[in-house]
Amino acid sequence: MIGWRLPVLLGGAALLIAGCASQPRSPASSGGSAPSPQSSKGGGYYQNDGPPDDENIDLDAVPDAVPRDEPFSRYGNPDSYEALGKTYYVLDSAAGFTQTGRASWYGKQFHGRRTSSGEPYNMFKMTAAHKRLPVPSYVRVTNLDNGKQVIVRVNDRGPFHDGRIIDLSYVAARRLDVVAHGSVPVRIETVTPATIRAEKRQQQSNARASTPRPPQQARRTQTTTAAPAAPAPSTRAQTNSNRGRAIPVANRTATPNAGGDGYYLQSGAFGERDNAQRLKQKLGNAGFGRVSVVPPRSSAGLYRVRLGPFDDERSRALNRQILVEQGFSARNVDR
C-alpha cells in the first residue's frame, strides 16, 4: 500500500516495493481501527487522508478498468516481501483467484505518489492495492451489502491492516458506496480478457434463448403426428397468442444442483495418488483455489482432482474457460 517502504531482497539487491511514500502510513488508514473523525460523509479515514476537496464528480463518466493482457511490472512482484513483521508471498498467476473480506480505500493524501508498480497513484482512476495478486492484474469487486460492482486494476500493495483484503482508489470506493462507511464486506474475483469474452458469449446466448421465435417459425417446427381437436373459440385466441413465446424456466444460476453439494470441476483422474497430488500442486501454483484430491470410492477406483464448490453455474463456467485456456483439462461434475 502506498505509504510503506518495504525492503526485500531481490537478486542480491534491496528493492523497495511499497509504492509511493517516503513517509510511512499507519495500518489504521483507509477505514482502519482508528480512523480520524474528519469525514464529510461519515466514513473513516486516517489523519490527513480523505476525499478530494471538490467531491462534485460525475462517477458515471469514470469507466471501469478494462482488462487486457500486459506484462507484470518490474516493480512490486518479488517472490515474497515483509510488512509489519509479516511475510507475504506474491502469486505467480491471478488465474481463478477469488477472495471474500473487507475493502477499505485511500485518497488525497497519497494522490500523485508512487505505487508499488512505479506508477503514480490517481484517486480518480479505477485502481486498487492487494497484498498477493500480481501487479498489474484485474479484479471485479462486489459490495456484498448492496450488490454494486466495479472492475479495478491492481497496481499497488496493501492493505496491511488485519481484516482488510483490498484497498480501493477513492473513485472506486465512491462507486461501491465504501466511502460513507470506511470499509464494507466484498468479494473479489479475477477478470481477464478471456473471462470478459466468456461473459459476453453467455449474455448473448441468454439473450438468444429469451428472444421469442416468430409465430410462423414455431408453426413450421411443430410436430404433425396427430391433429388435435379444434379448441373452443374462447381458447383458440389464447393458444395462438402463446405460439412462438419462450417457455419460462427457473433461474438456475444461483441454485445448488440436485446433489446439494454445489458446482464442481474435475481436472484429472489417476490410479496413483502421487500423480493426483502433483496435479493439485500444479493447479495451486497457477493460482487456482479450492483444489482437492478425492479418494477412490472402491479399490479399483481413481483419485480425482476436483475444483470447487463454485457459487453458481456462471462461476463454474468462467473457471472452466480459464482452466482450458491455461492448458488444463476441465469437465463439469456434480461432486
VENWO-V222748 format. One record per helix or strand of 2 or more residues. SS is the DSSP state (helix for helix, strand for strand). FROM is the first residue (numbers start at 1). LEN is the number of residues. If there is no record, write none. Layout:
# VENWO-V222748
ss=SS from=FROM len=LEN
ss=SS from=FROM len=LEN
This chain:
# VENWO-V222748
ss=strand from=7 len=4
ss=strand from=13 len=4
ss=helix from=59 len=3
ss=strand from=80 len=4
ss=strand from=86 len=4
ss=strand from=98 len=9
ss=helix from=108 len=3
ss=strand from=127 len=3
ss=strand from=137 len=7
ss=strand from=149 len=8
ss=strand from=164 len=6
ss=helix from=170 len=6
ss=strand from=184 len=7
ss=helix from=193 len=18
ss=helix from=215 len=7
ss=helix from=233 len=10
ss=strand from=263 len=8
ss=helix from=273 len=13
ss=strand from=291 len=4
ss=strand from=303 len=8
ss=helix from=313 len=13
ss=strand from=331 len=3
